[in-house]
Amino acid sequence: MVSIKISAVLLIKKIFTQIKNLKKIKSFIQNKKSYKNSAIKVPFILKPFTFIRENGGTITKSYKNFLKIEKYNKSENKKIFYNDIKTWDYKAAMENRYIKNLKFLEDYFIPLLKPDDILCDIGCASGQYTFMMAKHCKYIDGYDMSQNLIDDANEKAKNNNISNVFFHQSRCETIKFDKIYDNMSFMGVLCYVMDDKIAEQTIENLSKGLKKGGYLIYKDNSNNTNGHYYFFGPEENYFMVARSKKKLIKLFQKKGFKIIKEDLFDTVEYKNNKHKKIPLKTDSIGMILQKI
Ligand SMILES: C[S@@+](CC[C@H](N)C(=O)[O-])C[C@H]1O[C@@H](n2cnc3c(N)ncnc32)[C@H](O)[C@@H]1O
């Protein structure tokens, strides 16, 4: 009698385990389907020249191939990532990087500011760092391409009674400066200007808006090879370039800047969709540059 009861319990247990397994298989299939739907489509011919990341994103070393993949994935309804979001909180998104970036700003940039300085923060997003810099200067102009984020920054300034910040919507490539700034911030933006020629024009434009001897705090994604890596994210229209650090430095030197200080905020190692590491690391770097 006891052994019949034990067998019945074991059988019920087995049935439950099977049901659980079935549920696992079902969710695995569903996950695979949604992963497939969100993955970036890469033309067959370009596949050997790309890395497919485990999250469905694509990395390529060729700008031409990046443009082809972008064209292949084009969708009229999708907005560029930063134009779509309503607020940006770097601390919430990447806390470790945020803390290191903040320390770099506080230790090496803030001490260079004078109370009468006028500043400009390009790619200010919701104003997280703009408001901090505003405490150490006369006033600061913030620029960002995203109207949503400019609206959010204006609301935050109003709610916190901060009167020495002025936010404007503009792409960094085309800002028309109506004054010369004492110091500038350009953090986490150039990696979204994909074309090298336009990136060069942007740095030249920034240089024109900065006084001689003025300082620029700069943050970017980079890598330690001689080439660039172009990323296309699983949500369409999230893209960025991790440029060769050597080439970035050369670009700034060519446009009349010298490096005063540099730091490493974070390193990311990438995996492909077979979950093997691909030979690629990107660095989030910070620099203080001076216009000479
Ligand atoms: C990663 S966030 C950086 C925000 C802030 N500077 C920081 O360091 O936390 C990138 C910001 O750059 C802005 N951005 C991207 N491309 C831009 C462009 N071409 N011109 C101006 N702003 C741009 C985005 O809208 C976003 O607010």
The ligand as an SDF file (V2000), in Angstrom:
LIG
                    3D

 27 29  0  0  0  0  0  0  0  0999 V2000
   24.9620   59.4210  -24.2840 C   0  0  0  0  0  0  0  0  0  0  0  0
   24.0520   60.9090  -24.2470 S   0  0  0  0  0  0  0  0  0  0  0  0
   25.2360   61.9600  -23.4360 C   0  0  0  0  0  0  0  0  0  0  0  0
   24.5640   62.9830  -22.5640 C   0  0  0  0  0  0  0  0  0  0  0  0
   25.5340   63.7740  -21.6560 C   0  0  0  0  0  0  0  0  0  0  0  0
   26.4020   64.6260  -22.4040 N   0  0  0  0  0  0  0  0  0  0  0  0
   26.3250   62.8120  -20.8110 C   0  0  0  0  0  0  0  0  0  0  0  0
   27.5540   62.7600  -20.9550 O   0  0  0  0  0  0  0  0  0  0  0  0
   25.7140   62.1170  -19.9920 O   0  0  0  0  0  0  0  0  0  0  0  0
   24.1530   61.4390  -25.9200 C   0  0  0  0  0  0  0  0  0  0  0  0
   23.4160   62.7460  -26.1990 C   0  0  0  0  0  0  0  0  0  0  0  0
   23.9020   63.2730  -27.4210 O   0  0  0  0  0  0  0  0  0  0  0  0
   22.8080   63.7190  -28.1810 C   0  0  0  0  0  0  0  0  0  0  0  0
   23.2060   63.6620  -29.5930 N   0  0  0  0  0  0  0  0  0  0  0  0
   23.4570   62.5760  -30.3550 C   0  0  0  0  0  0  0  0  0  0  0  0
   23.8200   62.9480  -31.5930 N   0  0  0  0  0  0  0  0  0  0  0  0
   23.8220   64.3060  -31.5920 C   0  0  0  0  0  0  0  0  0  0  0  0
   24.1270   65.2880  -32.5860 C   0  0  0  0  0  0  0  0  0  0  0  0
   24.4760   64.9250  -33.7990 N   0  0  0  0  0  0  0  0  0  0  0  0
   24.0230   66.5840  -32.2300 N   0  0  0  0  0  0  0  0  0  0  0  0
   23.6530   66.9540  -30.9950 C   0  0  0  0  0  0  0  0  0  0  0  0
   23.3280   66.0830  -30.0230 N   0  0  0  0  0  0  0  0  0  0  0  0
   23.4250   64.7740  -30.3240 C   0  0  0  0  0  0  0  0  0  0  0  0
   21.6850   62.7660  -27.8520 C   0  0  0  0  0  0  0  0  0  0  0  0
   20.4300   63.3300  -28.1490 O   0  0  0  0  0  0  0  0  0  0  0  0
   21.9290   62.5580  -26.3610 C   0  0  0  0  0  0  0  0  0  0  0  0
   21.2490   63.5050  -25.6120 O   0  0  0  0  0  0  0  0  0  0  0  0
  1  2  1  0
  2  3  1  0
  2 10  1  0
  3  4  1  0
  4  5  1  0
  5  6  1  0
  5  7  1  0
  7  8  2  0
  7  9  1  0
 10 11  1  0
 11 12  1  0
 11 26  1  0
 12 13  1  0
 13 14  1  0
 13 24  1  0
 14 15  1  0
 14 23  1  0
 15 16  2  0
 16 17  1  0
 17 18  1  0
 17 23  2  0
 18 19  1  0
 18 20  2  0
 20 21  1  0
 21 22  2  0
 22 23  1  0
 24 25  1  0
 24 26  1  0
 26 27  1  0
M  CHG  2   2   1   9  -1
M  END
$$$$
